[in-house]
Amino acid sequence: MDENTKKSITTALVILFLLIIAVVIYFMFFAKKKVQEVAPPPSTTAATKVEAPKKQEPEFIEKIENYDTGELRAKYFVYRVKPEIKHKEYKEYYKSGKIKIECTYKDNVIDSPYFYWYENGVKAMEGTMKNGLQEGAFLENHPDGKRKLSYSYKNGRLDGKWQEFYDDDKSTLMIEKNYSAGELYGNFQYAARDGKTKISKDNGAAPTPPPPAPATDKPATDKPAATTPTATSPSAPVVPGKPSTPAFPPKIPPSPATPAK
């Protein structure tokens, strides 16, 4: 085989190789693009696209087993399709890992028994919340476990006997007064630690409930509606250094019910 024949064969092989590469490139890019262009659009009724809310606030959930270095071990953020909280158990802990607050939320308000503990494990306060309002008996204790306060609520307002006790072995009664619909009435007493009464004052009769609202289906008249007079309760005598009406914590409970000093 002469030299010219060898060159011709080599040239033919190179051309064939280049043609094969060109065909491969064509099918990899151009042919695929044409198939995509002629393919029908996907069905818009086959599936519904669901997107998470873009501006939804996360629900923060704390889960604490214990502390290693005084820092919280785990924090969890949960996004819900509906951001409102239906039912959620709320627990708050001291840095030592001991329980501090326990209650349950329903529709974003407390609706359950409510408990608050001192860090030493003694129950500081207990009561019941219904639909975000205080209801029924509430009790508070001193850090040593002895009774501190006893009072009750009705529809979120103080109602009934309110008592405060000394922090002594006998839990001697210090202050006793009465409430009705959040207003003071009846006898107010302050006793010294030995049990002898030092101050006693009558705050008047219980407030008269307001008259019922007139029915909307009755025709209006020019005669003014009769009203029932209500008893105005005078303030209780000021006892220096003694607590007054306890202030319950807000919806997110940061602290127990503590009377203002």
VOGU-3710 file (C-alpha; in Angstrom, 3 decimals, decimal comma):
1> mdentkksit> 0,000/0,000/0,000  1,516/3,269/-1,136  1,737/6,448/0,904  -1,201/8,217/-0,809  -3,554/5,332/-0,081  -2,654/5,391/3,612  -3,327/9,124/3,790  -6,710/8,680/2,123  -7,747/5,966/4,571  -6,625/8,061/7,550
11> talvilflli> -8,538/11,081/6,282  -11,688/8,992/5,773  -11,495/7,603/9,320  -11,096/11,086/10,803  -14,086/12,360/8,835  -16,188/9,360/9,960  -15,245/9,966/13,600  -16,213/13,620/13,363  -19,545/12,700/11,777  -20,312/10,287/14,615
21> iavviyfmff> -19,562/13,000/17,200  -21,778/15,460/15,336  -24,678/12,989/15,268  -24,347/12,317/18,995  -24,320/16,031/19,798  -27,365/16,574/17,605  -29,455/13,945/19,360  -28,305/15,062/22,811  -29,334/18,697/22,436  -31,234/19,716/19,321
31> akkkvqevap> -33,477/16,670/18,927  -34,425/16,730/22,622  -35,313/20,422/22,395  -37,594/19,812/19,422  -39,386/17,011/21,265  -39,993/19,352/24,197  -41,310/22,077/21,896  -43,903/19,820/20,275  -44,879/18,021/23,495  -48,322/19,017/24,831
41> ppsttaatkv> -48,446/21,161/28,017  -49,030/19,273/31,277  -52,579/19,002/32,575  -53,584/21,791/34,949  -56,353/19,698/36,497  -54,355/16,592/37,330  -53,016/17,996/40,629  -53,378/21,061/42,794  -50,261/22,896/43,866  -50,192/23,717/47,577
51> eapkkqepef> -47,869/26,415/48,871  -47,042/27,078/52,515  -47,975/30,531/53,822  -45,098/32,906/53,130  -45,724/35,250/56,085  -46,800/32,683/58,629  -45,328/33,102/62,103  -43,737/29,949/63,486  -45,050/28,326/66,618  -42,253/28,046/69,164
61> iekienydtg> -42,187/24,866/71,176  -39,797/24,250/74,060  -38,867/20,754/75,030  -36,557/20,453/77,991  -35,309/17,159/79,374  -32,508/18,613/81,488  -29,708/21,170/81,381  -26,027/20,413/80,947  -24,515/23,869/81,222  -27,458/26,003/82,282
71> elrakyfvyr> -28,515/26,527/78,655  -31,611/25,280/76,899  -30,838/22,005/75,149  -33,378/22,140/72,337  -35,702/24,583/70,616  -38,319/23,585/68,066  -40,126/25,813/65,566  -43,202/24,368/63,882  -45,136/25,883/60,980  -48,805/25,017/60,779
81> vkpeikhkey> -51,126/25,298/57,769  -53,501/27,190/60,079  -51,426/29,413/62,361  -53,928/29,555/65,223  -53,210/27,227/68,113  -56,048/24,859/68,942  -54,696/22,936/71,911  -51,240/23,270/73,351  -49,728/22,210/76,634  -47,537/24,983/78,020
91> keyyksgkik> -44,659/24,257/80,378  -42,003/26,656/81,553  -38,877/25,634/83,426  -36,220/27,191/85,615  -32,620/26,957/84,408  -32,127/24,205/86,936  -34,582/22,119/84,906  -37,317/22,220/87,541  -40,881/22,952/86,480  -42,058/26,563/86,885
101> iectykdnvi> -45,426/26,989/85,097  -47,885/24,462/83,704  -51,188/25,068/81,925  -53,015/24,311/78,668  -54,061/26,682/75,887  -57,230/26,389/73,833  -57,708/28,797/70,927  -54,766/30,916/72,159  -56,054/31,442/75,721  -55,508/29,456/78,907
111> dspyfywyen> -58,328/27,000/79,516  -57,213/24,606/82,235  -55,898/24,382/85,773  -52,961/26,775/86,194  -49,949/25,914/88,370  -46,893/27,911/89,383  -43,990/26,490/91,414  -41,085/27,989/93,286  -37,705/26,660/92,210  -37,499/24,658/95,432
121> gvkamegtmk> -40,473/22,576/94,245  -43,101/24,165/96,503  -46,313/25,081/94,690  -46,523/28,887/94,675  -49,998/29,192/93,164  -52,827/27,109/91,772  -56,169/27,979/90,244  -58,356/27,440/87,202  -58,738/29,421/83,989  -61,780/29,086/81,742
131> nglqegafle> -61,612/30,635/78,295  -58,842/32,974/79,409  -60,590/34,142/82,610  -59,969/33,211/86,236  -62,700/30,997/87,661  -63,140/29,492/91,120  -60,753/29,185/94,042  -57,113/30,318/93,894  -54,468/29,504/96,477  -50,983/30,915/96,978
141> nhpdgkrkls> -48,263/29,650/99,303  -45,095/31,024/100,838  -41,791/29,452/99,665  -41,848/27,224/102,756  -45,230/25,778/101,731  -47,405/27,580/104,280  -50,578/29,265/103,074  -50,160/32,856/101,869  -53,377/33,857/100,077  -56,817/32,408/99,481
151> ysykngrldg> -59,330/34,054/97,138  -61,786/33,223/94,375  -62,948/34,519/91,014  -66,127/34,481/88,985  -65,910/35,314/85,288  -62,493/36,894/85,762  -63,472/39,139/88,702  -62,791/38,690/92,399  -65,851/37,207/94,056  -66,125/35,921/97,609
161> kwqefydddk> -63,803/35,901/100,607  -60,203/37,129/100,210  -57,719/36,104/102,919  -54,027/36,657/103,568  -52,015/34,764/106,175  -48,825/35,352/108,124  -45,841/33,143/107,349  -45,808/31,444/110,730  -46,363/27,954/112,073  -50,084/28,526/112,571
171> stlmieknys> -50,691/30,435/109,300  -52,355/33,168/111,354  -54,962/35,168/109,446  -53,722/38,698/108,706  -56,322/40,239/106,352  -59,856/39,199/105,468  -62,226/41,037/103,129  -65,079/40,251/100,756  -65,669/40,843/97,060  -68,681/40,678/94,801
181> agelygnfqy> -68,247/41,116/91,036  -64,826/42,662/91,649  -66,057/45,194/94,239  -65,314/45,286/97,968  -68,252/44,885/100,335  -69,003/43,768/103,859  -66,522/43,709/106,719  -62,782/44,300/106,315  -60,453/43,075/109,050  -56,737/43,344/109,687
191> aardgktkis> -55,283/41,358/112,579  -51,918/41,549/114,279  -49,730/38,479/114,368  -51,089/37,539/117,800  -54,575/37,263/116,281  -56,035/40,408/117,831  -57,991/42,644/115,479  -56,354/46,013/114,823  -58,543/47,397/112,046  -62,152/46,607/111,211
201> kdngaaptpp> -64,354/48,498/108,792  -67,664/47,919/107,054  -67,470/48,385/103,297  -71,232/48,353/102,801  -73,600/45,928/101,136  -72,761/43,826/98,122  -73,135/45,689/94,811  -76,534/45,305/93,183  -76,300/43,617/89,779  -77,099/45,969/86,876
211> ppapatdkpa> -80,623/45,741/85,418  -81,056/43,537/82,335  -80,765/45,210/78,952  -84,146/46,145/77,389  -85,486/43,798/74,716  -84,727/44,990/71,202  -88,150/43,976/69,867  -90,033/46,392/72,175  -90,952/49,821/70,765  -88,936/52,726/72,111
221> tdkpaattpt> -90,709/55,245/74,393  -89,951/58,799/75,418  -90,080/57,799/79,083  -86,592/57,212/80,453  -85,857/53,662/81,471  -85,875/52,927/85,190  -82,524/52,104/86,674  -81,624/50,272/89,836  -79,280/52,211/92,098  -76,021/50,459/92,881
231> atspsapvvp> -74,171/50,557/96,151  -70,862/52,362/95,967  -68,286/50,466/97,989  -65,731/52,631/99,797  -62,119/51,644/99,541  -60,668/49,387/102,192  -58,589/51,113/104,878  -54,987/51,501/103,909  -52,697/49,168/105,816  -49,069/50,273/105,307
241> gkpstpafpp> -46,950/47,566/103,798  -49,861/45,183/103,309  -50,812/43,676/99,918  -53,954/44,691/98,087  -55,969/42,868/95,427  -53,805/40,253/93,681  -53,000/40,900/90,028  -53,297/37,760/87,953  -50,781/37,251/85,103  -51,760/37,999/81,487
251> kippspatpa> -52,584/35,401/78,826  -48,948/34,410/78,467  -48,129/33,736/82,125  -44,770/35,269/83,103  -45,214/35,047/86,870  -47,696/33,948/89,539  -50,451/36,104/90,952  -48,689/38,429/93,347  -50,387/41,290/95,225  -48,921/44,725/94,653
261> k> -46,726/45,840/97,526
//
